[in-house]
Amino acid sequence: MTHSPRQAILAAATAAAVVALTGCANPFPSIQFTPEETTTPTGMENAPYPADLEHLDDILALGKTTLPEGATTITITPAIKFAESYPGGWGYVIAYHAQPQSIRDHFDTYTSFDGSFLEKYPDDEPPSGIKDIDFTEIKHPVIVGFGKVKLVIERPLGRCWLLIRGAPR
């Protein structure tokens, strides 16, 4: 007698429930039972990617952005405070260093402002909604947003942060 795929799935789900409830060993060692909702190594549910350099291009694509040409000392950390404050939310903080002209070019490309005047813009106050970047050590910040991205630039030019956030609708 053959069973439909639906019956096989129901049988496997039932077996998994029995195993979970009774603490027994998995009766189907070749079948891996995983929860429907998983947490990535970011510590955030629903995060599309782990917060690591291996996924940098994927994470940047979420914000429809890139890093400035020649960016160095790149780190990615999860935006845990945003994820905790927004149900289903996820985010990444990408910190990096870049040369002044590369920062200006990147600023020109992704914002509606002129990067040649970056040094002349007034200092921005850290918005209350950005809790995943520590502003205590950032001097003379310029903060702009585009799409899912907040760009924080320190002056004199050199250090920058991209905050890419998202959540289910």
Secondary structure as the mmCIF struct_conf table of DSSP 4:
data_model
#
loop_
_struct_conf.conf_type_id
_struct_conf.id
_struct_conf.beg_label_comp_id
_struct_conf.beg_label_asym_id
_struct_conf.beg_label_seq_id
_struct_conf.end_label_comp_id
_struct_conf.end_label_asym_id
_struct_conf.end_label_seq_id
HELX_RH_AL_P HELX_RH_AL_P1 PRO A 5 THR A 22
TURN_TY1_P TURN_TY1_P1 GLY A 23 GLY A 23
HELX_LH_PP_P HELX_LH_PP_P1 CYS A 24 ASN A 26
BEND BEND1 PRO A 27 PRO A 27
TURN_TY1_P TURN_TY1_P2 PRO A 29 SER A 30
BEND BEND2 ILE A 31 ILE A 31
BEND BEND3 GLU A 36 GLU A 37
STRN STRN1 THR A 39 THR A 39
TURN_TY1_P TURN_TY1_P3 PRO A 41 THR A 42
BEND BEND4 GLY A 43 GLY A 43
STRN STRN2 GLU A 45 GLU A 45
TURN_TY1_P TURN_TY1_P4 ASN A 46 ASN A 46
BEND BEND5 PRO A 48 TYR A 49
BEND BEND6 ALA A 51 ASP A 52
HELX_RH_3T_P HELX_RH_3T_P1 LEU A 53 HIS A 55
HELX_RH_AL_P HELX_RH_AL_P2 LEU A 56 LEU A 62
TURN_TY1_P TURN_TY1_P5 GLY A 63 LYS A 64
HELX_LH_PP_P HELX_LH_PP_P2 LEU A 67 PRO A 68
TURN_TY1_P TURN_TY1_P6 GLU A 69 GLY A 70
STRN STRN3 THR A 72 PRO A 78
HELX_RH_AL_P HELX_RH_AL_P3 ILE A 80 SER A 85
BEND BEND7 TYR A 86 TYR A 86
TURN_TY1_P TURN_TY1_P7 PRO A 87 GLY A 88
STRN STRN4 TRP A 90 HIS A 97
HELX_RH_AL_P HELX_RH_AL_P4 PRO A 100 TYR A 110
BEND BEND8 THR A 111 PHE A 113
HELX_RH_3T_P HELX_RH_3T_P2 GLY A 115 LYS A 120
BEND BEND9 TYR A 121 TYR A 121
HELX_LH_PP_P HELX_LH_PP_P3 PRO A 122 PRO A 127
TURN_TY1_P TURN_TY1_P8 SER A 128 GLY A 129
BEND BEND10 ASP A 132 ILE A 133
HELX_RH_3T_P HELX_RH_3T_P3 PHE A 135 GLU A 137
BEND BEND11 HIS A 140 HIS A 140
STRN STRN5 VAL A 142 PHE A 146
TURN_TY1_P TURN_TY1_P9 GLY A 147 LYS A 148
STRN STRN6 VAL A 149 ILE A 153
BEND BEND12 ARG A 155 PRO A 156
TURN_TY1_P TURN_TY1_P10 LEU A 157 GLY A 158
STRN STRN7 ARG A 159 GLY A 166
#
